[in-house]
Structures are given as structure tokens and as C-alpha cells.
Amino acid sequence: MFEVRRWWSKGILQLVATLLVLPYLLPLVAMVQGSFQGDGWGNYRDVLQVPGFFRFFVNSAVIAAGVIVIVYVVTMLASYGFAKLHIRAREVYFWLLLACLTLPEVVLLTPLFTTTQTVGLFNTYWAVILPLAALQVPFAVLLTRNFINGLPDEMFEAARVDGANSVRGFLYLVIPLTRPIAAAVLIFTLIGAWNDYLMPLVFLQSQDMQTITLVPQFFVGEFSNDQTKILASAVLTAIPEVVAYLCLQGLFERGLSAGAIK
Amino acid sequence: MTVASQRLTASGVGSSSRPRRRLTAPGLPWILPALVLSVGLIYYCIAYTGYISTLNWDGASPDKISVGAQNYLNIARDPIFWRAIWHTVAFFVVTFVVQTVLGVVFAVIMHSRIRLAVLYKVVVFVPVVLAPAIMAPVFRQIFAADGQLNWLLAHVGLGFLAQPWIGQESTALPVIMVITIWQWTGLTFVLYYAAMSQIDQSLLEAARIDGAGNLRTLVSIIWPSLRGTTVALAILGAIGALKTFDVPWLVTIAGPNNATQFLGTYIYQMTIQLAHVGYGAALSIVLLVIALAMAIVLQLVGREDGGERAGRAARRRAREGR
């Protein structure tokens, strides 16, 4: 964007960039450095030796996977229906769905709390998976419907003329052609589910069900507020996310940008 | 990625105006799972919350006392509620302005062929991926009275500025803002970065030939053509501000003395901790109404004159060499 030809203006720009980026690095440095204070690697050993530490990761993975599968299936079906099939009063249904976009999850607390306890889902994965999926679906449908709208109608008609019913059209046209948008949906659903704090906090009471976002709190109790070990646990829980991002940089940036406009 | 944001504002529901398709396969069964899951679950919860909001109830006891609109009247007179609203507004304005400025500046700089751009981008974007809940203890440590920030200040000769950042009312809210800005600038930056890649290069060159300097180009051409992205980010920021929960809850516990109280944290305290479930439900409904109203208003404002007009204006200005 900017034209910088002279060496000194290049230098100034580089310096400004560095000074602006540094504050973003400092908390991460503080986190890693703090986790090594006192016992050094010993902090990490202690954290890893806590029985059930691995369990938090498994729970988060199960919940994220559940949310992703549900959101993907439901979204693909609905987007195809909205974009290419005949539905009377279609836009009414669509607006009903879109109105859910602004919903803060804290609004769901009380009804879900009482309902999950009545139907016996309290303290199960479902108590977190279902509301999280319900909250992600409207936006995923909005994105995917727009994407499918962009696919030419002639293609679907040609398929029909060749004798493919709507199910085959879905399986052989929609599923393969929507891969780019599906990747975006996958990423923002993954981040949304993996990083969610409130739902697990309220609905997963027993320790062996809890997710990684509850780890810091767990360690406040476990190590009676020993900051260095809490930071070590924070580093360990952050590593999978950072590694996943570094491996799939482009995908993450696209997916989160798409998912951001909620 | 900006395509997504533009589509959101441009064609949310507009596709119904297309010529009627000849496809006759019924679509209702296809959209049913989504409707049952999202519309069903969420509207059920809203209706249930609406009902509870007319009760005086602790969430467990069998006797639910109906109090009509009393909870809502109490909200109107509740100073903590109004403080939470004020915090939300201040929080939105500050975080939105700072993130927008930083996002644009980062995007412009990274587009200007500097060294290590990829590395810088990763550093700014990593916070977006990390869970606020995981970073909270880190920030509690950094902003503590004996934390790294005060240590840093002392070492650069600004020791007189050192203070218990999260322990006093005057600085607690700014700390929450700083953490939020740290977390989300990466996203703002990436969105602006993408939007800038779509700016017509010949436009920039024409401006330069006409003698426009770097700053002039930024203000007159680059910034106007980013309007769509800015509107989308404003909607995102406003709704995000209303939803704020994790950071104030985990870093300052909505304190000290309600200094970082937000609607989300207040509802949580009322509902879960104090068992004023009816009151919490009424607060939830109020929050929901505000969020919906805000989304509609911002959507309308954004649609009024989209990027099209701004883009034309920019091109004209560039031609006229102003």
C-alpha cells in the first residue's frame, strides 16, 4: 500500500511495525516465562502428573467433534434446502433462523439448566454440545446458503434431467462443491466449541467431564494458587491451538474471518 | 473472507427476488433438522426465560411466585444494571476505535513489503485462536501489583506509574479493554488486510501520479473503500460487547465493587450465584432485546450506503487529484 523507497523510510516503517507488534508478543512471553519460574520444567512435570489432566483434552475434543458433526450435517441439509429446493414461505423460516444470530449464550442458562436436569442430560456432553451447535447453525447456514446460491441452477437441472433426485443432487453436487465454505464453517465451529467457557462451567459439574477452558480454575484449587503451575497448565492447554493454527494458517484466518461476522 | 461480510450485508435475504425456479422437490424436510435444533431449542429457551422473568423464584423450590412485570420495574431502578450498560457502551466504543485504528495500520504496514511480515502476522493473530479462559490467569499475573507490567514500568524508569491495575476501580475496566483489544486486533487486521488486497492498484497509482502522498492515499482512497468491512466489524464488536463474559469474569470477577460488571456477568451472578433466577431471566430478556435492536439498527445503517458509493467517491477524488 505504502510506497517506501528510501532506506530511512523503510527503516522507520520496520521500526514502527516492530514496536506495534511487541505488545502482542509480551503476554505470550510472560506466560511462558512465568511457567518456568521456581521449579522450571518441574512445574510442567507436576501438572502432567495430576491424574486426569489428559481427560480435559479428551472432553474438549469430544465436545468439539460432536458440535462440528452436528453443525456440518444440519447446515449442509438446510442450506441446500434453502438455496435450491422449493419451500413455501421460505424467507420466514430463514428469518426465524437468522434472529438467533445475536443471541448471547448467557440467555440460555436458566431454561437449559432446568430442562437438562428434568430430562437427565445435566452433566453429560449433550448438555454442552446441543446448545453450542444450536448457536452455531444459523450463521453457518447463512454462509453456506449464500455459497450454494452462487452455484448455477443449470447444473442441478442437468442432474435432474439425467435422473438424479434431490438426494443424489445433494450427495454428488452439494457435498463436493461446498468444500471451501465447509472448511470455514469447520474452523469457526471448532474454535467456538473448543474455546467456550460458560456452557462447560455451568453444565459440566463433575471433574471427569470438564473441558480445557476450566483447567486454570481447576488448578487454582489443585495447587492452592501456585501461579507458576497454573501458567504451566495454561501453556500446555494453549499448545494444541497454536500448533493447529500454525499448521493451517490460511484456513484459520479465512474461517475465523467468515465466522466473525456474527 | 470479506466476501462473507459483504454477502452478509448485501444479500442476507435478497435472493427471493430471483426468477422462480422450476425445481419442485419439496425442501422442507431438508431444513427441518436445522429448524428443530436451532429455532426449536433457542426459541423454547427464550419463551421459557420470558416466563421465568415474571416469577420470583430461586430456581429450585417448588413455589414459584408470580410477580408480573415487577422484575422489569426493578431492573429500571437497579443502579448496577445501569452501570453494566454504561460499561458495555464505553467498552464497545474504546475497543472498536482502537482495534479499527490498529487493524488498519497493521494491514497497511504489512501490505508495504516490510521484512518479517509473516512472523508479525502470526504474532498478532495467535491471540484470536487462544481461549480467553486460558489466557485469563496470565493477565491476572501480568496486571497484578507485583506483576510483569509494574516490573517493566520500574525498569524503564516509569516506576511511579506502577499500581494494582486489577485491584482498583479506576483501572479495572481499562484492563479488560486492553485484554480484549489484544485478543481481537488480529481478526480486525486480517479482515482489513483482505479488503485492501481488493483495492484497485491502478487507483493508487493514479493518485500517486497526481501527487498524493502516503497519508493522503490512506485517508482518501484506502479508508473509504474499507467501509463494508468497518460496518461488519462494528456489528461484530457491538454484539461482542453485549456478550462479554469470560474476560471480566475470570480476570476481575466483575469487580472490584462492580467496576467491571457487564450484563453477562451480572446475569450469571444473579442466576447462578445468588439464585435470583427470576431477576436473572428478566435481565436476559432485556439483554436479548438490546442485542436484537442493535443488530437491526447497525444492519440498516450499514446498508444505507454500502461500499459502492464510498468506492465511487474515492475514485472521483482520485481522478480529480484532490
Interface residues (C-beta under 8 A of the other chain):
Chain A: M1 F2 E3 V4 K10 L13 Q14 V16 A17 T18 L20 V21 P23 Y24 L25 L26 P27 L28 A30 M31 G34 I70 V73 V74 T75 L77 A78 Y80 G81 F82 A83 K84 L85 H86 I87 R88 R90 E91 Y93 F94 W95 L96 L97 L98 A99 C100 L101 T102 L103 P104 E105 V106 V107 L108 L109 T110 P111 L112 F113 T114 T115 L130 P131 A133 A134 L135 V137 P138 V141 L142 L143 N146 N149 D153 F156 E157 R160 N165 S166 F170 A184 I191 W194 N195 Y197 L198 V202 I212 T213 L214 V215 P216 V220 Q227 I230 L231 A234 T237 A238 E241 V242 A244 Y245 L246 Q249 F252 E253 R254 L256 S257 A258 A260 I261 K262
Chain B: M1 T2 A4 S5 R7 L8 S11 G12 V13 S15 S16 R21 R22 L23 T24 A25 P26 G27 L28 P29 W30 I31 P33 A34 L35 L37 S38 V39 L41 I42 Y43 Y44 C45 I46 Y48 T49 I52 G59 L102 V105 F106 A107 V108 I109 M110 H111 S112 R113 I114 R115 Y120 V122 V123 V124 F125 V126 P127 V128 V129 L130 A131 P132 A133 I134 M135 A136 P137 V138 F139 Q141 I142 Q148 W182 T185 G186 L187 V190 L191 A194 M196 L204 R208 N214 T217 L218 I222 A232 L233 I235 L236 I239 L242 K243 F245 D246 L250 L263 G264 I267 Y268 T271 I272 V277 G280 A281 S284 I285 L287 L288 A291 L292 M294 A295
